[in-house]
Amino acid sequence: MQVKEKIIDVDVSQEMNTSFLEYSYSVIYARALPDARDGLKPVQRRILFQMSQMGLTPEKGHVKSSRVVGEVMGRLHPHGDSAIYDAMVRLAQDFTLRLPMVDGHGNFGSPDDGPAAARYTEVRMAPPAQAMTASLNENVVDMVPNYDNTMLQPEVLPAAIPNLLVNGSSGIAVGMATNMPPHNLGEVIAGARHLLMNPQADLEELMRFIPGPDLPGGGRIVGLEGIRQAYATGRGKFVTRATAHIENVTARKKGIVFTELPYMVGPEKVIEKIKDGVQSKKLQGISDVQNLTDRNHGLRLVVEVKNSFHPEAVLTALYRHTPLEESFGINNVALVDGQPRLLGLRQLLEVYLEHRLSVTRRRTEFRLAKAEKRLHLVEGLLTAIANIDEVIEIIRSSQDSAAASARLAERFALTHEQCEYLLELRLRRLTKFSRIELETEHKELKSEISRLNEILHSPQALRDLVSAELLETAEKYGTGRRTALLESDTGETKTPKTLKIEDDPCLVIYSATGLIARIADDRPLPRAGARVKHDALRGVVKTTNLSEFGVLTSDGQVFSLRAIDVPAIPATENAPGLGAGAPLDELLLLPAHTRIVDIIALDGSRAPLAIATAQGKIKRVQPGYPARTPFEIIRLNPGDEIVGAAPAADTDVIVLITDDARLLRFSADAVRPQGRAGRGIAGITLNPGARVIAFNTVPADDLGSQMAVTVATASSVLPGTVPGTVKVTPLDRYPAKGRATGGVRTHRFLRGEDRLSLAYIGPDPVRAVTSSGVPAELPAPDERRDASGTPAQGIIAALG
């Protein structure tokens, strides 16, 4: 039988218009763009929700990725397993996200290579994912049907973490795209809390807390004007640069060692581009490139430089012609109320805070209703227990449960819910102990209801609760900043005209563990605040944002560095901690085995700079330094090195400590100021084999508040392996001696001890830290100048 054809004429342009609009809508709203509230695309949200439903919490074991992909595809996201697995892999990559949401076990790829197949890898929720899905069972967000109306899924996650800013996002839709860099969780939450309590805060205030992106792989961001523009308008661009230093790779050859690469750039890609550049003659002076990266030491990409080439020039060419310097275009497009919007920093924070206020309010309403319902039942139970004999009599004499419920309601003025709960009560709940428990629960419920009502009826109380929860999240999941933010290239001598930087007074502070940071001149130093990581100070220079300061190295060289190129610590309520600073050696290209001694002022307005060397030389340098960098500030004898530097007026006192426990103090006017070409004069007479390990200058009228701290150990043990003994003594307990004498004993060695591993002279209180910057305890001051030390509680790495 021939089937009759039915042909419908359709206008092609109308059909294309309708179909393309539907396709565009699907891509924009269901695939490519994240929601500004939880920072997730639909597939990512469904993955985290389904893992939560499966109970794949961090304390549980991993399960096969294929199982999770299958559950997500079958229940929530019928778009193919490869798309789901790719999204789940991204959630697990610590080089892609600043705070991974999935804990992956197996090969989840690298910037150069893709992941293994889903059947070979295993996953579970990472701890931050629990914060994203917390309280889902408390009606905190709207639930919508899944694709086949068989179950409900959240329209948006509660998101206790500001995920969109912290982890960023990227995606290409139809006619629009999004590209957002990751940020530091602690900084984002600090900015969000400030905006929550100060709704009128402007962009400049928020950037004091959120100065710029914080990339997972570290590196450096050079030039912040594009970031300011992106934070203001939603669009901008910044340059990321690899972290490098120069060292001797062989006895006669230098190399450039890269320890951090730009965002999403892998070492193999860099090596390929370097080889292409060498073959095309764009890169000169490179003899070899090796990837020495491993799990124990992290990234280490070594570029060997030919002897006739300057490593600094080769590095500049590498930045220009390879992915070692990359630009990142910011395009903050996200869904707000179902509409794509271009958002600045303030708008991103406002949308997130509004969401958290809504989540917290709905959670409070849910808990209030639950507490009130339970209180209603507890009050019914207390009434029944108080009249238990009559209650039992009514129940026994009733024909059925309905009659018993009606009679109980009439006799004791109970509601239907109270009567039904009472009829289901087990007799074991009628003991005296149960009544005490019910009375205690009744009191606690009344208190909880009062607290919840206060939150719902007081906008300030609601904001305080959201702020406290955000602070708790930051303390639980936050980590230190990895990316250094530089206003401009450290090789430039002038500020670009496009940068609007105020030349405000500031303090550049350098910690004993090697971190450097910049704070406003009117802010307290870290030593004045709470004990935090890296709070032992080695140097403080008062300068201005656009001025330069000097970095003194152990080989007698001074490198100039602009204050604006030093990372600024975001403003906080308490005294700042140096944990937010950056390693100073990352801001300079120093030869191997060259140690940074201190930071110094270069403006010439301070007293002459006193310098001490390991061989006991002392020199006071006349103010006035050359403009070139680096320059030599002292001529050292072979094998000698600088151990310390400090301003020294004629009225100050110079103090030296040697590793054989000798301390010498004498007046600074005994050392005549010299020019930079001088070698200095004898400061202390050393015993054979001894060397100076500590130096400082102090005011002559302030000796009582200055402390001499010494740490003794055995020369036969490896440094940093034995705690040793510590002694803290006021400096005025040591008599003054003449210059070029041997001083007096400052620490009596115990059996097995024969040297000082560490010493320090400075104002009380003296800070001690471990190699990781964690504060260490020091014993109480000992008035005896030559007494033995007290056993240290841990291994002390630095004093300040």
C-alpha positions as a printed Julia matrix, in Angstrom:
800×3 Matrix{Float64}:
   0.0    0.0    0.0
   1.49   3.34  -0.99
   1.73   5.86   1.87
   0.59   9.33   0.94
   3.3   11.91   1.65
   2.51  14.97   3.74
   4.74  17.95   3.0
   4.54  21.11   5.06
   6.0   24.29   3.64
   8.07  26.16   6.21
   9.81  29.48   5.78
  13.52  28.74   6.03
  14.48  32.04   7.64
  11.78  31.68  10.31
  12.78  28.08  11.05
  16.47  29.01  11.33
  15.62  31.92  13.59
  13.49  29.77  15.92
  15.92  26.84  16.01
  18.97  29.05  16.55
  17.28  30.92  19.4
  16.43  27.64  21.11
  19.97  26.39  20.64
  21.41  29.68  21.94
  19.14  29.59  24.96
  20.2   26.03  25.76
  23.91  26.8   25.47
  23.76  30.04  27.46
  21.53  28.91  30.31
  22.18  25.17  30.55
  25.8   24.69  29.58
  28.36  27.48  29.2
  27.71  30.21  31.77
  27.93  29.85  35.56
  25.37  31.13  38.0
  26.72  34.15  39.86
  25.41  32.79  43.17
  27.27  29.47  43.44
  29.69  29.96  40.53
  28.76  26.61  38.96
  27.51  25.53  35.56
  24.54  23.13  35.57
  26.69  20.03  34.96
  29.09  20.96  37.79
  26.19  21.64  40.16
  24.59  18.31  39.32
  27.87  16.45  39.86
  28.33  17.88  43.35
  24.66  17.36  44.25
  24.66  13.74  43.08
  27.91  12.97  44.93
  26.31  14.44  48.05
  23.24  12.26  47.52
  25.49   9.21  47.11
  27.22   9.98  50.4
  30.69  10.31  48.87
  31.94  12.49  51.71
  35.67  13.05  52.36
  35.8   10.51  55.17
  34.37   7.76  52.89
  36.36   5.76  50.35
  36.78   6.7   46.71
  34.45   5.17  44.09
  34.96   4.7   40.38
  34.46   7.84  38.34
  32.33   5.86  35.88
  29.82   5.17  38.63
  29.4    8.84  39.46
  29.2    9.78  35.78
  26.53   7.13  35.22
  24.43   8.31  38.18
  24.64  11.95  37.07
  23.8   11.09  33.47
  20.9    8.79  34.36
  19.3   11.0   36.99
  20.14  14.62  36.23
  22.17  15.38  33.1
  21.37  13.34  29.95
  24.05  14.93  27.77
  26.66  12.19  27.36
  29.25  10.71  29.66
  32.29  12.47  28.16
  30.92  15.95  28.91
  30.13  14.96  32.5
  33.53  13.35  33.07
  35.37  16.33  31.6
  33.52  18.66  33.99
  34.28  16.38  36.95
  37.98  16.23  36.01
  38.17  20.03  36.04
  36.63  20.09  39.52
  39.46  17.8   40.69
  42.46  19.57  39.12
  44.48  21.58  41.64
  46.32  23.37  38.82
  43.01  24.6   37.38
  41.02  25.48  40.5
  42.28  27.38  43.5
  40.04  25.24  45.71
  39.26  21.85  44.09
  35.78  20.48  44.8
  36.46  16.83  43.91
  39.1   14.63  45.55
  40.46  12.55  42.7
  42.49   9.36  42.95
  44.41   8.47  39.83
  45.59  10.36  36.75
  43.5   13.5   36.4
  45.83  15.08  33.89
  48.25  18.01  33.86
  48.49  21.27  31.91
  50.26  19.25  29.19
  48.32  15.97  29.2
  44.71  14.86  29.52
  43.3   12.6   32.24
  42.94   8.84  32.21
  39.61   7.3   31.24
  36.79   7.31  33.79
  37.13   3.56  34.35
  40.67   4.06  35.67
  40.1    6.93  38.11
  38.23   7.27  41.4
  36.57  10.23  43.09
  34.87  11.5   46.22
  33.89  14.93  47.5
  36.66  17.25  48.61
  36.08  19.04  51.96
  35.14  22.38  50.28
  32.39  20.58  48.35
  30.64  19.85  51.64
  30.5   23.59  52.3
  28.94  24.07  48.86
  26.16  21.54  49.54
  25.65  22.1   53.29
  22.07  22.45  54.59
  20.43  21.29  51.34
  17.89  19.35  53.41
  16.8   22.49  55.26
  14.88  24.19  52.42
  17.6   26.77  51.83
  17.23  26.84  48.03
  14.44  26.14  45.56
  14.24  22.6   44.22
  13.24  22.0   40.59
  12.31  18.79  38.71
  14.98  16.9   36.8
  14.72  16.28  33.07
  12.1   13.48  33.38
  10.24  14.77  36.46
  11.2   11.76  38.6
  13.17  13.64  41.26
  14.06  17.13  42.44
  17.4   18.9   42.12
  18.58  22.25  43.53
  18.22  25.27  41.3
  21.41  26.59  42.91
  23.65  25.23  45.68
  23.78  26.96  49.11
  27.47  27.77  48.44
  29.08  28.65  51.76
  32.17  29.42  49.62
  32.21  32.36  47.13
  33.1   29.85  44.43
  32.82  32.06  41.34
  35.59  34.39  42.47
  37.67  31.75  44.26
  37.78  29.18  41.45
  36.94  31.35  38.46
  35.19  30.03  35.37
  35.55  29.78  31.61
  33.07  28.98  28.88
  32.01  29.9   25.36
  28.31  30.41  24.72
  26.55  31.81  21.64
  27.42  35.43  21.16
  29.11  35.68  24.55
  31.82  34.05  26.67
  33.12  34.08  30.23
  36.69  33.95  31.5
  37.31  34.58  35.19
  40.58  33.99  37.08
  40.82  32.28  40.5
  41.28  34.34  43.68
  42.42  33.69  47.24
  39.61  32.45  49.48
  40.72  34.41  52.55
  40.98  37.66  50.58
  37.61  37.21  48.87
  35.86  36.48  52.15
  37.58  39.45  53.81
  36.27  41.7   51.03
  32.79  40.14  51.2
  32.61  40.63  54.97
  33.69  44.26  54.61
  31.0   44.9   51.99
  28.43  43.09  54.13
  29.08  45.41  57.05
  29.72  48.5   54.88
  27.24  48.39  51.96
  28.47  51.74  50.64
  32.09  50.57  50.29
  33.63  51.57  46.96
  35.96  49.62  44.7
  39.13  51.07  46.22
  38.1   49.85  49.67
  37.32  46.37  48.36
  40.66  46.15  46.54
  42.43  46.68  49.85
  41.12  43.22  50.71
  41.11  41.68  47.2
  44.18  43.16  45.46
  44.11  40.75  42.54
  43.82  37.12  41.36
  45.67  34.32  43.12
  46.52  31.61  40.61
  46.82  27.93  41.64
  50.35  27.58  40.27
  51.68  30.78  41.82
  53.85  32.86  39.53
  53.71  36.62  39.28
  51.16  39.06  37.9
  52.86  42.08  36.36
  50.82  45.26  35.87
  47.64  45.74  37.88
  45.85  48.41  35.82
  44.0   45.74  33.82
  42.85  44.11  37.05
  41.51  47.42  38.33
  39.66  47.9   35.06
  38.17  44.4   35.25
  37.09  44.91  38.84
  35.41  48.18  37.84
  33.8   47.19  34.52
  33.9   43.4   34.31
  36.47  43.34  31.49
  40.24  43.7   31.62
  43.57  41.97  31.04
  46.66  41.16  33.07
  50.01  39.51  32.38
  51.2   36.42  34.24
  54.88  35.62  34.39
  56.85  32.57  35.51
  58.93  32.74  38.67
  62.64  32.36  37.95
  66.02  32.62  39.58
  69.57  32.24  38.3
  71.96  29.66  39.71
  75.05  27.68  38.75
  73.97  24.46  37.07
  77.6   23.37  36.7
  80.89  24.71  38.02
  81.28  27.05  35.04
  77.79  27.42  33.6
  74.77  29.37  34.8
  71.17  28.47  34.29
  67.7   29.96  34.69
  65.51  27.85  36.96
  61.74  28.24  36.73
  59.79  27.06  39.78
  56.34  28.48  38.93
  54.68  28.83  35.52
  51.81  31.03  34.31
  48.23  29.83  34.75
  47.42  26.66  32.75
  50.88  26.54  31.14
  52.74  23.23  31.39
  56.51  22.62  31.24
  56.3   20.49  28.1
  54.58  23.3   26.22
  57.3   25.7   27.36
  60.07  23.31  26.29
  58.5   22.91  22.86
  58.29  26.68  22.36
  61.9   27.14  23.55
  63.12  24.57  21.04
  61.13  26.26  18.27
  62.61  29.63  19.27
  66.16  28.28  19.23
  65.69  26.71  15.79
  64.16  29.9   14.37
  67.0   32.01  15.88
  64.54  34.04  17.98
  66.21  32.76  21.16
  69.97  33.03  21.55
  72.36  31.82  24.23
  70.51  28.63  25.27
  72.53  25.41  25.33
  69.96  23.04  26.87
  66.61  22.87  28.62
  65.64  20.17  31.12
  62.43  19.36  32.97
  63.49  18.19  36.45
  59.99  18.32  37.94
  59.12  15.61  40.46
  56.65  15.03  43.25
  59.13  15.71  46.03
  60.57  19.02  44.81
  57.74  20.31  42.63
  58.2   22.19  39.37
  61.81  22.73  38.27
  62.46  23.73  34.66
  66.15  24.46  34.01
  67.35  26.47  31.0
  71.14  26.33  30.64
  72.77  29.55  29.38
  75.91  29.66  27.26
  78.92  31.24  28.96
  79.1   34.25  26.64
  75.5   35.34  27.29
  73.98  37.22  30.21
  71.24  35.17  31.92
  69.12  38.3   32.48
  69.05  39.03  28.74
  68.17  35.43  27.93
  65.37  35.53  30.5
  63.94  38.68  28.92
  63.88  36.95  25.53
  62.22  33.87  27.04
  59.46  36.02  28.48
  58.97  37.67  25.08
  58.9   34.58  22.85
  57.54  31.72  25.0
  54.49  31.03  27.21
  56.65  31.88  30.25
  54.76  35.18  30.02
  51.07  34.98  29.13
  48.18  37.4   29.14
  44.82  36.58  30.71
  41.69  38.33  29.46
  39.07  38.81  32.16
  35.42  38.7   31.03
  33.15  38.45  34.07
  29.93  37.2   32.46
  27.59  35.19  34.68
  23.87  34.5   35.11
  22.01  36.82  37.48
  18.28  36.14  37.92
  18.44  34.01  34.79
  20.0   36.74  32.66
  23.62  36.98  31.43
  25.31  40.03  32.95
  28.75  41.59  32.88
  29.79  42.05  36.52
  32.48  44.0   38.31
  34.0   42.99  41.63
  31.43  44.82  43.73
  28.5   43.34  41.78
  29.92  39.81  42.09
  30.21  40.19  45.84
  26.73  41.73  46.13
  25.07  38.85  44.25
  26.86  36.28  46.39
  26.08  38.05  49.67
  22.42  38.4   48.73
  22.35  34.67  48.06
  23.99  33.84  51.39
  21.59  36.12  53.25
  18.69  34.34  51.56
  20.13  30.89  52.34
  20.77  31.8   55.98
  17.29  33.33  56.37
  15.56  30.28  54.88
  17.67  27.93  56.97
  16.79  29.91  60.1
  13.07  29.78  59.2
  13.3   26.02  58.68
  15.05  25.47  61.99
  12.6   27.78  63.76
   9.6   25.85  62.43
  11.25  22.57  63.42
  12.06  23.85  66.92
   8.53  25.24  67.41
   7.0   21.93  66.3
   9.19  20.02  68.71
   8.44  22.48  71.51
   4.72  21.96  70.9
   5.13  18.19  71.31
   7.36  18.52  74.38
   4.8   20.76  76.08
   2.13  18.12  75.42
   4.35  15.42  76.91
   5.05  17.5   80.01
   1.32  18.05  80.48
   0.67  14.31  80.15
   3.44  13.32  82.56
   2.14  15.8   85.13
  -1.28  14.07  84.93
  -0.11  10.6   84.02
  -2.65   8.63  86.06
  -5.6   10.47  84.57
  -4.14  10.16  81.08
  -3.78   6.39  81.41
  -7.32   6.13  82.77
  -8.75   8.06  79.82
  -6.86   5.91  77.33
  -7.88   2.64  79.0
 -11.56   3.61  79.18
 -11.76   4.79  75.53
 -13.23   2.6   72.78
 -10.54   3.35  70.22
  -7.63   5.71  69.59
  -9.81   8.33  67.94
 -12.0    8.53  71.01
  -8.99   8.61  73.32
  -7.48  11.47  71.26
 -10.69  13.46  71.43
 -11.11  12.97  75.19
  -7.46  13.92  75.89
  -7.79  17.05  73.75
 -10.94  18.07  75.59
  -9.65  17.32  79.09
  -6.14  18.86  78.84
  -6.63  21.38  75.98
  -4.18  19.52  73.74
  -3.98  19.75  69.98
  -4.52  16.83  67.63
  -0.75  16.55  66.96
   0.0   16.45  70.7
  -2.63  13.79  71.32
  -1.43  11.56  68.46
   2.18  11.86  69.64
   1.08  11.06  73.2
  -0.8    7.94  72.11
   2.3    6.66  70.31
   4.48   7.27  73.38
   6.36   4.31  74.84
   5.94   3.66  78.54
   9.69   3.92  79.08
   9.41   7.69  78.45
   7.26   8.09  81.59
  10.13   7.77  84.08
  11.31  10.56  86.36
  14.56  10.8   84.4
  12.67  11.3   81.15
  10.74  14.15  82.7
  14.01  15.88  83.67
  15.24  15.39  80.1
  12.03  16.87  78.71
  12.22  19.89  81.0
  15.84  20.48  79.95
  14.89  20.11  76.29
  11.96  22.5   76.81
  14.3   25.15  78.21
  16.83  24.67  75.39
  14.12  24.86  72.74
  12.77  28.11  74.18
  16.27  29.59  74.12
  16.9   28.38  70.56
  13.57  29.77  69.34
  14.37  33.12  70.91
  17.78  33.17  69.18
  16.31  32.21  65.81
  13.57  34.85  66.09
  16.19  37.47  66.86
  18.07  36.53  63.68
  14.92  36.72  61.57
  13.72  40.02  63.01
  17.1   41.8   63.1
  18.87  42.49  59.77
  22.06  43.25  61.67
  21.94  39.92  63.52
  21.45  38.15  60.18
  24.44  39.92  58.67
  26.53  39.15  61.76
  25.69  35.45  61.42
  26.57  35.39  57.71
  29.83  37.25  58.43
  30.77  34.82  61.22
  30.07  31.81  59.01
  32.17  33.29  56.21
  35.05  33.85  58.64
  34.77  30.24  59.81
  34.87  29.07  56.18
  37.99  31.14  55.51
  39.75  29.75  58.58
  38.79  26.18  57.64
  39.62  26.15  53.94
  41.8   29.23  53.37
  45.45  29.09  52.35
  48.15  31.71  51.9
  48.59  33.73  48.72
  50.62  32.0   46.01
  50.81  34.67  43.31
  52.89  37.81  43.76
  51.24  41.03  42.52
  53.58  43.58  40.95
  52.48  47.02  39.77
  55.09  46.94  36.98
  58.16  45.13  35.75
  60.91  45.36  38.39
  63.33  46.25  35.61
  61.49  49.52  34.86
  62.71  52.7   36.52
  59.62  54.82  35.93
  55.97  54.31  36.61
  53.87  54.06  33.44
  51.68  57.1   32.94
  48.6   54.91  32.68
  48.94  53.85  36.32
  47.31  56.11  38.85
  49.32  55.38  41.98
  49.43  57.69  44.94
  52.89  58.2   46.43
  51.62  57.53  49.94
  53.95  56.75  52.85
  54.37  53.05  53.49
  56.46  50.53  55.39
  58.29  47.7   53.67
  58.67  44.84  56.13
  60.93  41.81  55.76
  60.5   38.7   57.9
  63.18  36.44  59.3
  61.75  33.64  57.14
  62.33  35.56  53.91
  58.89  37.06  53.2
  58.47  40.7   52.21
  55.34  42.83  52.2
  54.18  46.43  52.1
  51.74  48.06  54.5
  50.44  51.58  54.99
  52.6   53.8   57.18
  49.8   54.27  59.73
  49.2   50.53  60.28
  50.69  48.53  63.16
  53.6   46.21  62.55
  52.95  42.45  62.76
  55.02  42.23  65.99
  52.42  44.48  67.66
  49.53  42.15  66.93
  48.54  38.59  67.62
  51.02  35.78  67.14
  50.68  34.76  63.52
  52.89  33.03  60.97
  56.06  34.82  59.82
  55.75  37.6   62.42
  59.48  37.66  63.28
  60.8   40.8   61.59
  64.29  41.12  60.15
  63.99  44.59  58.64
  61.61  47.54  58.31
  62.11  50.45  55.88
  59.96  53.57  55.94
  59.47  54.88  52.4
  56.73  55.8   49.9
  54.91  53.73  47.28
  56.87  55.14  44.34
  60.27  55.26  46.03
  63.01  52.65  46.0
  64.64  50.73  48.83
  67.73  48.54  48.86
  68.18  44.79  49.29
  71.56  43.98  50.85
  73.06  40.6   49.96
  75.75  38.59  51.72
  78.32  39.31  48.99
  78.23  43.06  49.63
  75.89  44.05  46.79
  72.81  46.28  47.08
  69.89  45.77  44.66
  67.3   48.53  44.39
  63.61  47.58  44.35
  60.54  49.77  44.08
  58.13  49.64  47.01
  55.11  49.44  44.7
  56.45  46.13  43.32
  56.24  44.57  46.78
  52.94  42.76  47.53
  50.67  44.79  49.78
  49.04  43.09  52.76
  45.23  43.62  52.6
  43.84  45.7   55.43
  42.32  43.71  58.3
  40.82  44.51  61.65
  43.85  43.19  63.49
  47.55  43.75  62.98
  48.69  42.31  59.65
  50.53  39.03  59.38
  53.43  38.52  57.0
  51.97  35.2   55.79
  50.34  37.21  53.0
  53.73  38.46  51.78
  55.9   37.03  49.0
  59.4   35.5   49.13
  61.85  38.33  48.52
  64.18  36.11  46.48
  61.35  35.7   43.94
  61.38  39.45  43.23
  65.12  39.49  42.43
  67.34  37.45  40.15
  70.2   36.5   42.47
  73.17  34.22  41.79
  73.24  30.9   43.57
  74.55  30.8   47.15
  73.87  34.54  47.51
  71.89  35.2   50.67
  69.67  38.2   51.36
  70.81  39.88  54.58
  68.45  42.81  55.09
  66.55  45.64  53.45
  67.87  49.21  53.76
  66.75  52.76  53.0
  68.32  54.47  49.99
  67.11  58.06  50.47
  70.21  59.1   52.49
  68.13  60.74  55.21
  69.0   58.23  57.9
  72.16  57.74  59.95
  75.21  56.04  58.42
  74.64  52.35  57.71
  76.71  50.01  59.88
  77.69  46.68  58.31
  79.24  43.66  60.05
  80.93  40.69  58.41
  81.47  37.09  59.47
  85.22  37.73  59.89
  84.61  40.45  62.47
  84.92  43.54  60.26
  82.73  46.57  60.96
  82.03  49.47  58.62
  79.86  52.6   58.74
  78.91  53.78  55.25
  78.34  57.46  54.59
  74.79  58.23  53.25
  74.43  58.77  49.51
  74.19  55.84  47.11
  74.5   55.61  43.3
  71.42  55.3   41.11
  72.6   52.15  39.34
  71.63  48.66  40.52
  73.27  46.64  41.84
  76.17  48.48  43.45
  78.91  47.38  45.86
  78.63  48.76  49.4
  81.7   47.07  50.95
  84.76  45.26  49.68
  84.97  41.84  51.28
  88.02  39.7   51.9
  88.06  36.25  50.29
  85.72  33.9   52.13
  84.04  36.71  54.07
  80.35  37.65  53.93
  77.96  40.18  55.45
  75.97  38.99  58.46
  73.98  42.12  59.3
  73.36  45.81  58.7
  71.61  48.58  60.64
  71.62  52.4   60.85
  74.15  53.61  63.44
  74.31  57.19  64.7
  77.31  58.28  66.78
  75.26  57.92  69.98
  74.22  54.32  69.21
  75.82  51.12  70.47
  77.13  48.4   68.17
  76.61  44.78  69.31
  78.22  41.65  67.84
  77.76  37.98  68.77
  80.03  35.15  67.58
  79.25  31.44  67.21
  81.63  30.6   70.09
  79.32  32.55  72.43
  81.17  35.87  72.72
  79.3   39.2   72.84
  80.9   42.59  72.3
  79.25  46.0   72.56
  80.93  49.35  72.02
  79.99  52.87  71.0
  79.35  53.5   67.3
  81.46  56.65  67.32
  84.5   54.37  67.55
  83.92  53.53  63.87
  84.56  56.44  61.49
  82.15  56.57  58.5
  83.76  55.53  55.18
  82.87  55.6   51.5
  81.6   52.59  49.63
  85.08  51.57  48.52
  86.3   51.0   52.08
  86.83  47.53  53.53
  85.89  48.46  57.09
  87.93  48.05  60.27
  88.29  45.42  62.97
  85.13  45.15  65.03
  85.75  42.1   67.24
  88.79  39.9   67.77
  87.8   36.33  66.88
  89.12  33.11  68.34
  90.47  30.59  65.8
  87.63  29.07  63.79
  84.99  31.46  65.17
  82.79  33.76  63.11
  80.23  36.51  63.73
  76.63  35.31  63.44
  74.58  38.25  64.77
  74.82  42.05  64.61
  72.64  45.03  65.44
  72.76  48.63  66.66
  70.7   49.92  69.58
  70.21  53.34  71.23
  72.6   53.88  74.13
  69.79  54.96  76.45
  67.61  51.93  75.66
  69.83  48.98  76.58
  67.43  47.76  79.27
  64.65  47.02  76.77
  66.98  45.22  74.33
  67.51  41.46  74.49
  70.35  39.16  73.43
  68.94  35.77  72.4
  71.25  32.81  71.77
  70.55  29.22  70.64
  73.29  26.66  71.41
  73.77  23.27  69.82
  76.52  20.87  68.75
  78.57  21.47  65.6
  78.46  17.74  64.86
  74.7   17.71  64.19
  73.0   18.86  61.01
  71.44  22.36  61.2
  67.74  22.33  61.97
  67.65  18.8   63.39
  68.2   19.36  67.13
  66.32  22.05  69.14
  69.3   22.89  71.39
  69.08  25.3   74.33
  67.88  28.92  74.3
  68.84  31.85  76.49
  67.3   35.34  76.63
  69.2   38.04  78.56
  68.76  41.84  78.79
  71.52  43.58  76.88
  72.45  45.92  79.74
  73.72  42.9   81.7
  76.75  42.77  79.37
  79.57  45.25  80.12
  80.85  47.49  77.35
  84.31  46.7   75.95
  86.55  48.42  73.48
  86.41  47.92  69.74
  88.61  45.11  68.42
  88.5   43.21  71.72
  87.13  39.72  72.34
  84.02  40.74  74.31
  82.49  38.63  77.08
  80.87  35.22  77.25
  77.13  35.25  76.58
  76.15  31.56  76.82
  77.69  28.76  78.9
  77.66  25.55  76.85
  76.24  22.35  78.32
  77.77  18.94  77.72
  77.61  18.18  74.0
  77.24  21.85  73.0
  80.1   23.73  71.38
  78.65  26.51  69.24
  75.77  28.93  68.75
  73.58  28.05  65.8
  71.52  31.25  66.04
  71.68  34.61  67.81
  69.77  37.87  67.75
  69.88  41.34  69.32
  66.66  43.34  69.39
  63.86  44.91  71.41
  61.67  42.92  73.75
  59.56  40.92  72.97
  61.68  38.87  70.58
  59.8   36.63  68.17
  60.94  33.12  67.28
  59.59  31.09  64.36
  60.12  27.66  62.83
  61.2   27.12  59.21
  57.53  27.21  58.14
  56.93  30.51  59.94
  54.97  29.05  62.87
  55.58  30.94  66.15
  57.9   29.21  68.63
  58.05  29.79  72.37
  61.07  31.43  74.03
  62.0   31.04  77.71
  61.68  33.86  80.23
  64.62  36.32  80.39
  67.65  35.18  82.41
  69.49  37.99  84.19
  72.78  36.05  84.2
  74.89  36.96  81.19
  77.0   33.76  81.09
  74.43  31.17  82.24
  73.46  28.06  80.31
  70.36  27.95  78.16
  66.96  26.33  78.61
  65.98  23.37  76.35
  64.0   24.73  73.38
  60.42  23.51  72.85
  61.03  23.05  69.13
  63.51  23.75  66.36
  63.91  27.52  66.01
  64.73  28.66  62.47
  64.74  32.44  62.85
  64.52  35.22  65.42
  63.25  38.75  64.96
